[in-house]
Each structure stands twice: as structure tokens, then as C-alpha cells.
């Protein structure tokens, strides 16, 4: 699981905006957000930069549970 949707909402961006900033298709971004696909390290870094956060914050294990 991941925190992509929460991070995107916090950044006030649409899926299309994040995808464009990361240089990926909107459909691929949607599949990442839904947990259907896993990004490469390079793509994860680009998404984190677009969302102004870290890869660890959006892709860490157990990210759905409260800590």
C-alpha cells in the first residue's frame, strides 16, 4: 500500500498534474495510486519531488496504518 492519494491531496494536485510533473502517463500514475503497479526507484523519486515529500513517506511498508 502507499500514501500517494493522501500526499497528492495534501499537495492540492490532480493525478494528471502529478503524472505530468513525474513524466509518466496519467493512467500509469492512477495504477500506482491504486496499488496495481509498483514504480521504479527513478519514478518514485520523481513523484516524491512533485509531491514535495519523500519516497519513504509515500511508499513505506505499513503506510496505511496509524503509527
C-alpha positions as CSV (number, residue, x, y, z in Angstrom):
1,X,0.0,0.0,0.0
2,X,1.0,3.6,-0.3
3,X,0.1,7.1,0.7
4,X,0.0,8.6,-2.8
5,X,-3.6,9.7,-2.7
6,X,-3.1,11.4,0.7
7,X,0.1,13.1,-0.4
8,X,-1.5,14.3,-3.6
9,X,-4.5,15.7,-1.8
10,X,-2.2,17.5,0.7
11,X,-0.3,19.0,-2.2
12,X,-3.5,20.1,-3.8
13,X,-2.7,18.4,-7.1
14,X,-4.6,16.3,-9.5
15,X,-3.5,12.9,-10.8
16,X,-2.8,14.5,-14.2
17,X,-0.6,17.2,-12.6
18,X,1.4,14.7,-10.6
19,X,1.8,12.4,-13.6
20,X,3.0,15.3,-15.8
21,X,5.5,16.5,-13.2
22,X,6.9,13.0,-12.9
23,X,7.0,12.4,-16.7
24,X,4.6,9.5,-16.7
25,X,1.2,8.9,-18.1
26,X,-1.9,9.7,-16.0
27,X,-3.1,6.1,-16.4
28,X,0.2,4.7,-15.0
29,X,0.0,7.2,-12.1
30,X,-3.6,6.0,-11.4
31,X,-2.4,2.4,-11.3
32,X,0.3,3.4,-8.8
33,X,-2.1,5.2,-6.6
34,X,-4.5,2.2,-6.7
35,X,-1.7,-0.1,-5.7
36,X,-1.9,-2.0,-9.0
37,X,1.6,-1.2,-10.1
38,X,4.9,-0.5,-8.3
39,X,7.1,2.3,-9.5
40,X,10.8,2.1,-10.4
41,X,13.1,3.9,-8.0
42,X,13.6,6.7,-10.5
43,X,9.8,7.2,-10.9
44,X,9.2,7.1,-7.2
45,X,11.8,9.8,-6.7
46,X,10.1,12.0,-9.4
47,X,6.7,11.5,-7.8
48,X,8.0,12.4,-4.4
49,X,9.6,15.5,-5.8
50,X,6.4,16.5,-7.5
51,X,4.5,16.0,-4.2
52,X,7.2,17.8,-2.2
53,X,7.7,14.8,0.1
54,X,10.0,11.8,0.4
55,X,9.8,8.3,-1.1
56,X,9.7,6.9,2.4
57,X,6.6,8.9,3.3
58,X,4.6,7.7,0.3
59,X,5.8,4.2,-0.2
60,X,6.8,2.8,3.2
61,X,5.5,-0.5,4.4
62,X,2.5,-0.2,6.7
63,X,1.8,3.3,5.4
64,X,-2.0,2.7,5.7
65,X,-1.9,2.0,9.5
66,X,-1.7,4.7,12.1
67,X,1.5,5.0,13.9
